[in-house]
Amino acid sequence: MQQIADHLGVSKFVVSKALSGKGGVNETTKNRVIEAASQLGYFAQKNAYIKNQVDSQFYSEASGKQSVIVLMPNIRFQTRESLYWGRIMEGISVELERRGLGVVIISESRVDNIIHVLNPGGILGMVGVGQIDSSLLLEVHRLGIPTVLVDHEDALIPTDTVFANNMDSLSRLCNHLIGFGHKKLCFLGDLSFSRSFRDRWLGFRDALERSGLEVQQADDPMLWLQGVETGEYADELTAILQTKQKENTLPTALVCANDSIALRVVSILQDIGVSVPEQISVTGFDNIDDAARSEVSMTTVNVPKEAIGRRAVKKLMERIEQPEMAIEKILMSTELVLRESTGAAVGG
């Protein structure tokens, strides 16, 4: 802690408070301490946090079963009602039930509001689903609670993770479009939104570069759409597409970071008089139920959502049984689902 304090030019007391998770330090300073601690190897040291002494005979009084916490903070529409997150939660619940384990689902995102639940002597482990704040993950890590994250990772705090194979999947999707004669492809999303979005962009870029096609510049506004979870980017995107329409520079294919964006894009294109797929092909990602039900059924990538949830539980059990094993990042295979929203490029 003294090394961290010297590195940041703060007192050891400030470092101690930031790493304790007990408050008393502003968020900016706390995040700086966490980042410096990670860079200096603090979290890699076995004596840097409390080792989890899980009582194998612990049973939840409420359920009569051994219990696992499932943390899915209610941010960015990460809820059980979500067409994406809900299916992952279903997979987690089914696998826990199959193993005779109880589950405590937490949607709270503030550390101080759930700290009383994080009792290392009273839970087997935790599965984190979606975006989770670093300070909360730090508290879980500090307590030594075995943890697996789904569709999220934190560069500062080492944990096992489970993702869809986003890069490879998007690359295969683009290769399919390129095979249909598409040479002007654009990616739509917000690269700052999640690790999955960034990995999908990397797969998109890799496919185009390998085919010798032009790739969007990093400052292209279509890569930084604000409010992708709410659709508030719609007016901005409409203006961008209308301008391209007037300049006759519309791409032949729009590759969207997820199905929700793709469905909204199809609606925008129809509103401005551009037909899908006759003039532009549109693709999504995730294969949520609405992708098949839409007026123009969506070509997408099927993410095995329930299987991801089940695999996260299996990984957690492996971690509990073998705490010294190397940390793993598990990539689940996907498959392309070809529907009406894609076709041959105009003139292709």
C-alpha positions in Angstrom: 0.0 0.0 0.0 2.9 2.3 0.6 4.2 1.7 -2.9 0.7 2.6 -4.3 0.6 5.8 -2.1 4.1 6.8 -3.3 3.1 6.1 -6.9 0.0 8.3 -6.7 1.3 11.0 -4.3 -1.4 10.3 -1.7 -1.3 9.0 1.8 -1.2 5.4 2.8 -4.4 6.1 4.7 -6.2 7.1 1.5 -5.0 3.9 -0.3 -6.2 1.8 2.6 -9.6 3.4 2.6 -9.9 3.0 -1.2 -9.0 -0.6 -1.1 -11.1 -1.5 1.9 -14.4 -0.7 0.1 -15.7 1.2 3.2 -16.0 4.6 1.6 -14.5 7.9 2.7 -12.7 8.4 -0.6 -14.1 10.1 -3.7 -14.8 7.9 -6.8 -12.0 9.5 -8.9 -9.3 8.8 -6.3 -10.7 5.4 -5.6 -10.5 4.4 -9.3 -6.9 5.8 -9.5 -6.0 3.7 -6.5 -7.6 0.6 -8.0 -5.8 1.1 -11.3 -2.4 1.7 -9.7 -2.9 -1.3 -7.4 -3.5 -3.5 -10.4 -0.5 -2.1 -12.3 1.7 -2.7 -9.3 0.6 -6.3 -8.9 -1.4 -5.8 -5.7 -4.3 -8.1 -6.7 -1.9 -10.8 -7.9 -0.5 -11.3 -4.4 -2.2 -14.0 -2.3 -1.9 -12.0 0.8 -3.6 -8.9 -0.7 -7.1 -10.0 0.1 -9.0 -12.2 2.5 -8.9 -15.8 1.4 -12.4 -17.2 1.1 -13.1 -19.8 3.7 -16.4 -21.2 2.4 -18.1 -23.6 4.8 -19.1 -26.5 2.6 -22.0 -27.2 5.1 -23.4 -23.7 4.8 -27.1 -23.7 3.9 -29.4 -20.8 3.2 -32.0 -20.6 5.9 -34.5 -19.4 3.3 -34.0 -22.1 0.7 -32.4 -24.9 2.6 -29.8 -25.1 -0.1 -26.2 -24.0 -0.6 -26.3 -20.6 -2.3 -24.7 -18.7 -5.2 -25.1 -15.0 -5.7 -26.0 -13.9 -9.2 -25.2 -10.2 -9.6 -26.8 -8.4 -12.5 -26.9 -4.6 -11.8 -30.0 -3.0 -13.3 -28.1 -0.8 -15.7 -28.2 -0.7 -19.5 -31.4 -2.7 -19.5 -29.7 -5.7 -17.8 -32.8 -7.3 -16.4 -34.5 -10.7 -16.3 -37.1 -9.4 -18.8 -34.5 -8.6 -21.4 -34.6 -10.7 -24.6 -30.8 -11.2 -24.2 -29.9 -11.0 -20.5 -33.0 -12.9 -19.5 -32.0 -15.9 -21.5 -28.6 -15.9 -19.9 -30.2 -15.7 -16.5 -32.4 -18.7 -17.4 -29.3 -20.7 -18.2 -27.7 -19.8 -14.9 -30.8 -20.7 -13.0 -31.4 -24.0 -14.7 -27.8 -25.1 -14.1 -27.9 -24.1 -10.4 -31.2 -25.9 -9.9 -29.7 -29.0 -11.6 -26.9 -29.0 -9.1 -29.3 -28.5 -6.2 -28.0 -25.0 -5.4 -29.9 -22.0 -4.2 -29.6 -18.6 -5.9 -29.7 -15.0 -4.6 -30.3 -12.6 -7.5 -29.1 -9.0 -6.8 -29.9 -6.1 -9.1 -28.3 -3.4 -6.9 -25.2 -1.7 -8.3 -24.0 0.3 -5.2 -21.3 -1.4 -3.1 -22.6 0.1 0.2 -26.1 -1.2 -0.5 -25.1 -4.8 -0.9 -22.0 -5.1 1.2 -24.0 -6.9 3.9 -24.8 -9.7 1.4 -21.2 -10.3 0.5 -20.4 -12.6 3.4 -17.6 -15.0 2.3 -18.7 -17.5 4.9 -22.2 -17.6 3.7 -22.0 -18.1 -0.1 -20.3 -20.5 -2.4 -19.5 -17.9 -5.1 -20.8 -15.3 -7.5 -21.7 -15.1 -11.1 -21.6 -11.5 -12.4 -23.8 -10.8 -15.5 -23.2 -7.8 -17.7 -21.6 -4.5 -16.8 -20.4 -4.3 -13.2 -18.6 -1.4 -11.6 -14.9 -1.9 -10.8 -15.4 -0.9 -7.1 -18.0 -3.6 -6.6 -15.8 -6.3 -8.3 -12.9 -5.1 -6.1 -14.9 -5.7 -2.9 -15.8 -9.2 -4.1 -12.2 -9.9 -5.0 -11.0 -8.5 -1.7 -13.3 -10.9 0.2 -11.9 -13.8 -1.9 -15.3 -14.8 -3.2 -14.9 -17.1 -6.2 -16.3 -15.2 -9.2 -17.1 -15.7 -12.9 -18.2 -12.8 -15.1 -20.5 -13.2 -18.1 -20.1 -10.8 -21.1 -17.9 -8.5 -19.1 -14.3 -8.3 -17.9 -12.4 -5.9 -15.8 -8.8 -5.2 -16.8 -7.9 -4.3 -13.2 -9.4 -7.3 -11.4 -8.5 -10.9 -12.5 -11.6 -13.2 -12.8 -12.7 -16.0 -15.0 -15.0 -14.8 -17.8 -17.4 -16.3 -20.3 -18.1 -14.6 -23.7 -19.6 -15.4 -27.0 -16.7 -15.6 -29.6 -17.5 -12.1 -30.8 -14.4 -11.4 -33.0 -14.6 -14.6 -34.9 -18.4 -14.4 -35.3 -18.4 -10.9 -36.7 -15.5 -11.8 -39.0 -17.5 -14.8 -40.4 -20.6 -12.6 -40.9 -18.6 -10.0 -42.8 -17.0 -12.7 -45.0 -20.5 -13.9 -45.9 -21.4 -10.4 -47.0 -18.2 -9.9 -48.9 -19.0 -13.2 -50.6 -22.3 -11.6 -51.8 -20.3 -8.8 -53.5 -20.5 -6.2 -50.7 -17.5 -3.9 -50.8 -18.8 -0.9 -48.9 -19.6 -2.1 -45.4 -20.0 0.1 -42.3 -20.2 -0.9 -38.6 -22.8 0.7 -36.3 -22.6 0.8 -32.5 -20.7 2.4 -29.6 -17.2 1.1 -29.2 -17.1 2.5 -25.6 -20.3 0.6 -24.6 -18.9 -2.8 -23.8 -16.1 -5.3 -24.4 -18.3 -7.3 -26.7 -19.0 -4.3 -28.9 -15.3 -3.6 -29.2 -14.5 -7.3 -30.0 -17.2 -7.3 -32.7 -15.7 -4.2 -34.2 -12.3 -5.8 -34.3 -13.8 -8.8 -36.1 -15.4 -6.5 -38.6 -12.1 -4.6 -39.2 -10.1 -7.8 -39.5 -12.4 -9.2 -42.2 -12.3 -6.0 -44.3 -8.6 -5.6 -44.0 -8.0 -9.3 -45.0 -10.2 -8.6 -48.1 -8.4 -5.4 -49.0 -11.5 -3.3 -48.4 -11.6 0.2 -46.9 -12.3 0.4 -43.2 -14.1 3.2 -41.4 -11.9 5.8 -39.7 -11.8 5.7 -35.9 -13.7 9.1 -35.7 -16.7 7.9 -37.8 -19.7 9.0 -35.7 -21.4 5.6 -36.6 -18.9 4.0 -34.3 -19.8 6.1 -31.3 -23.6 6.2 -31.3 -24.8 7.5 -28.0 -27.6 5.8 -26.1 -27.5 2.4 -27.9 -29.6 0.8 -25.1 -32.4 3.4 -25.4 -32.3 4.3 -29.1 -31.6 8.0 -28.5 -29.1 8.0 -31.3 -32.0 7.6 -33.9 -32.1 11.3 -34.9 -28.4 11.6 -35.3 -28.2 8.4 -37.3 -31.1 9.4 -39.5 -29.3 12.7 -40.4 -26.1 10.8 -41.2 -27.8 8.3 -43.5 -29.8 11.1 -45.2 -26.6 13.0 -45.9 -25.0 9.8 -47.4 -28.2 9.2 -49.4 -28.0 12.7 -50.9 -24.3 12.3 -51.7 -24.9 8.8 -53.1 -22.3 7.4 -50.6 -24.5 4.9 -48.7 -22.8 1.7 -47.9 -24.1 -1.5 -49.4 -24.2 -3.2 -46.0 -24.7 -2.0 -42.4 -23.2 -4.3 -39.8 -24.8 -3.5 -36.4 -23.3 -4.3 -33.0 -26.5 -6.0 -31.9 -30.1 -6.8 -33.0 -31.7 -3.9 -31.3 -29.6 -1.5 -33.2 -30.2 -3.4 -36.5 -34.0 -3.4 -36.0 -34.0 0.4 -35.4 -31.7 0.9 -38.4 -34.1 -1.0 -40.7 -36.9 1.3 -39.5 -34.9 4.4 -40.2 -33.9 3.3 -43.6 -37.5 2.5 -44.5 -38.5 6.0 -43.2 -36.0 7.7 -45.6 -37.0 5.5 -48.5 -34.2 3.0 -48.6 -35.3 -0.6 -49.0 -33.8 -3.5 -47.2 -32.2 -5.7 -48.5 -32.7 -4.4 -52.1 -30.6 -1.3 -51.6 -28.8 -2.0 -48.3 -28.3 -5.2 -46.4 -28.5 -5.0 -42.6 -27.2 -7.5 -40.0 -27.5 -7.8 -36.3 -26.0 -9.8 -33.5 -27.4 -11.9 -30.6 -30.5 -13.4 -32.3 -33.0 -12.1 -29.9 -36.6 -13.2 -30.5 -37.6 -9.9 -32.1 -34.9 -10.5 -34.9 -37.1 -13.3 -36.4 -40.4 -11.6 -35.8 -39.6 -8.2 -37.4 -41.3 -7.2 -40.7 -37.9 -7.8 -42.4 -36.5 -10.8 -40.6 -33.0 -10.1 -39.4 -29.8 -11.8 -40.5 -27.8 -12.2 -37.3 -25.4 -14.2 -35.2 -27.0 -16.7 -32.8 -25.4 -16.3 -29.4 -26.1 -19.5 -27.3 -27.4 -17.4 -24.4 -28.7 -20.2 -22.1 -25.5 -22.2 -22.8 -23.4 -19.3 -21.7 -25.3 -19.1 -18.5 -24.8 -22.8 -17.8 -21.1 -22.7 -18.7 -20.6 -19.8 -16.2 -22.0 -21.9 -13.4 -19.8 -24.9 -14.4 -16.8 -22.6 -14.5 -17.6 -21.3 -11.0 -17.8 -24.8 -9.6 -14.4 -25.6 -11.2 -13.0 -22.4 -9.6 -14.4 -23.4 -6.2 -12.9 -26.9 -6.4 -9.6 -25.8 -7.9 -8.9 -22.3 -6.6 -5.2 -22.3 -7.8 -6.0 -23.1 -11.5 -5.1 -20.5 -14.1 -7.7 -17.9 -14.8 -9.6 -18.6 -18.0 -11.5 -16.6 -20.6 -14.0 -18.9 -22.2 -15.3 -18.1 -25.7 -18.5 -19.9 -26.8 -19.1 -20.7 -30.4 -21.9 -19.0 -32.3 -23.6 -19.6 -35.7 -24.8 -17.4 -38.5 -28.6 -17.1 -39.0 -29.3 -16.0 -42.6 -32.7 -14.2 -43.1 -34.4 -11.6 -45.3 -32.4 -8.5 -44.3 -29.3 -9.4 -46.4 -28.8 -10.1 -50.1 -26.4 -9.5 -53.0 -24.8 -6.1 -53.2 -26.5 -3.7 -55.7 -24.7 -4.3 -58.9 -22.9 -7.3 -57.4 
